[in-house]
Amino acid sequence: MENFENYDKSFIDGEWVAGSSKRTYKISNPYDQSLIATMTLATKEQVSEAFVAAKKAQKVWAKSTVEERRDVLSKAAQYLKDNREEIVSILGRETGGTVLKSNVELHLTLEFLEESIKYADEVFTKKEVPGHVEGKLNQIHRVPLGVITSISPFNFPMNLSMRSIAPAIALGNAVVHKPDIQVGLSGGTIIAKAFEHAGLPKGVLNVIMTDLEEIGDDLLTNPHSQLISFTGSTAVGRKIGEIAGRNLKRVALELGGNSPFIVLSDADVDRAVDAAVFGKFIHQGQICMIINRIIVHEDKHDEFVSKFVDKVKSLPYGDTSNPKTVIGPLINKTQMDKAIRYIEEAKAEGATVALEGERVGNILTPFVFTNVDNSSKLAQSELFAPIASIIKASSDEEAIEIANDTEMGLSSAIFTSDLVRGEELALQVEAGMTHINDQTVNDAPHIPFGGNKASGLGRFGNPWVVEEFTVTKWVSVQTKYREFAF
């Protein structure tokens, strides 16, 4: 047993370092508020030290062989497998995730790590293209980008951290990573321990335990960083985009979602209900890809609502250490208060309560609203809570129009019996991903994961992430004397 709770420090230049701030942060279980760990917070000066260490280490790591990078990645993956039981426990306690969610998260983390092994040979590749001048050889090289800033959220902290860290390291980059402090162990500490165990050279991965009050924008403005990889809200993403633009840094932004789940006139209602319940209520709705709006053709609407509500009523809630639990706690009181406000405002706006939930400690049992107007705050907000909104559409065409009537464009789903038409309509949905006869929460390391519109910039997944995290460089070689005009 590693007893990860004992690692209450940042990981800077290969050393576990206590934060220099006078402030600390208590990581607690959102279900019962039991203390998990107390983190000493890192300061601005320590953030700067981390970037200096990363810049220096990256120059050496960029010269590592493919075999060396693959060996480190493989050993890190094995470390996570060897400590599976403790990791799943911490994921559940830190995030308030169910046993199912915690196991799924670790599985995805390993998938992203193991996929990165496959493209560790993509850097320092060379291809030749025809010359435009006699005797000129044009070589196109792919080289590491440099130092990457990684910032991950509270909901799937391990998976969404590894999604940036693993490809960065595989491609010869160094990383300064800040997990959400609420989930600092699963979002940072465990990953740092895995790479330390794997023999990753000092400074290639630095994990900073701190918060915005302590460091401000220093993670974003540091001159040693070439790219900011961020997963989180659209509001924060806009700020990061502005700062990155002024400093001419690249960004990989996976931001908020308002995912539509579209039930067409020819859909199998029973299967649609099964998918919708899972895609709405997994991890209490605290997922960027979660179903946020259920849009149902009027011919199927009443049947869908009846069956959906019946199934949702039976979802067990409570202690997430119980494998039977489906609905666990929201991450903190702030999220709970926001959810309650959404519910009160939806009632005031005239939405119909088809299922009334309740607050039980930090657990919110499911609410279901019908007669929801797509222009309402309920329909246009990323809820991050177990609140379902059902919107009636008069036609399949209107359902697509309603789906697109949002500033977001991350994930989406369409249920239909006509797969050919389903594919045609999928291309009309303004989202980075559309799933036919499935729910919206899907991810894999070999697909182009990302959103359109205000849901982000860039794509994760192999091979798309390779382009994001490397530099394409033109080298020309003049093999014959070139005549010049003067």
C-alpha positions, 0 to 999 in steps of 0.5 A: 500500500502506498498510502497516497494520503501521506503525500501532502506536497507538490512534486517539483524537479523530482522532489516532494516539496512542502508548499511555502504558503502559510495556507493549507487546503483540507481535501475531504470526502464530499459524501460525509466531509471526512478528512482525506488529506491536508495539502500545503499550498505552493506559492508563485515562487514555487510555480516559477521554480517548477517551470524553470525545472521543466524547461531544463529537463525538457531539453534532455528528455527531448533527446531520449530514445523511443525505447526510453519513453516507452519504458517509462510509460509502460512502468507508470501504467503497471504502477497504476495497475499494481495499486488499483484497489487503493486508487479506486478507493481514493477516486471514490472518496475524493470525487464522490464517485461511485464504485462504477465511476471510479473503476471506469475512470482508472480504466480510461486513465490506463487506456490513455497512458497505454495509447501514448506508448504507441505514438512515442515514435512520432517525434523526430520523424522526417519526411521529404517533399518535392523541391521547388528549387533545383537541387533542394531537398525539403524535409518536414520534421516533427519535434517536441513542443517544449513545456506544456501547462496542464490544468485539470478539473474535479470531476474525472481528475485522473483521466483528464489529467493523464489525457494531457500528461501522457501524450506530452511525455510520450512526445518528448515534452515536459509538463507543469500540471495543476490538478483541482486542489479538491481532488489533488491526490487522484488528479496529481499525486498518484500520477506523479508517484506513478512516473516517479516509480517509472524512473521519469527524469527529474523535472519532466513532470511537475505537479503543483498543489495550489489554488488560484487565490495563491498563484493568480494567472502565473500558470498561464503567463509563465514564458517557459510554457508553449501550450496550455491544456485545460479542461473546465468551464467555458468562462475560464476557458475564454480567459485562458484563451485571451491570455494565451492569445496575448502571449502567443501560446497554443491552447488545447481547451475542452470546455463546457457542454450542453449536450442534446439527446435527441429522440426521433419519431421512429426511435425505440423508446425503451432503449432510448430511456435506458441510454438517457438514464445512464447518460444523464445521471452517471456521476450525478451529472457532473461530466462535461459530456453529460446529457443536458437536454433531452429533446423528444419528438411529440409522438414519443414524448409522453411514453418516454417521459413516463418510462424515464421517470419510472426508471429514475425513481428507482436509482439508489443513492447514498454512500458511494462506497456501496457498489449498488449506489448510483447517485452520490454527492455533488462535489461541494456546497457551492455546486449544491447551491447552484443546483438548487437555484437552477431548480427554483428558477425552473419552477418559477419559469413554468417548467413542470416537475415530473419528478421531485427530488430532495436534498439529503446532506450533500446528495441531490436526488434526481429531478425531472422537468418537462415542458422546458423551453429551450431558451430558458436558463435551465436548458441553456446552462451546464447544470453539473447536477442530477437534473433532467430537462425534457423538451418536446419537438413537433418534428425531427427537423425541429429537434435538430434545430433545438439541439443546435440552439446553444452556444455549446457544441461538445457531445450529442446523441440521436436515437432512431431506427433508421441508421442511414438517416441517423448518420445524415442528421448527425452531420447536421448537429453542431457538436464535435461528437454525435453518437447514434443510438447511444448516450453522450458520455463516450471517450476513447484514446484513439478518437478525435475528442473535442468540441465545437463553438464555445465547447473548446479548441483542439482535439485529443486522441491519437493521432490528433493530439500528436499535432497539438503537442508537437511542432512541425519544422521545415528543413531544406538542404541545398545540394547543388549551387543555387544561382541567384538573381543578384 
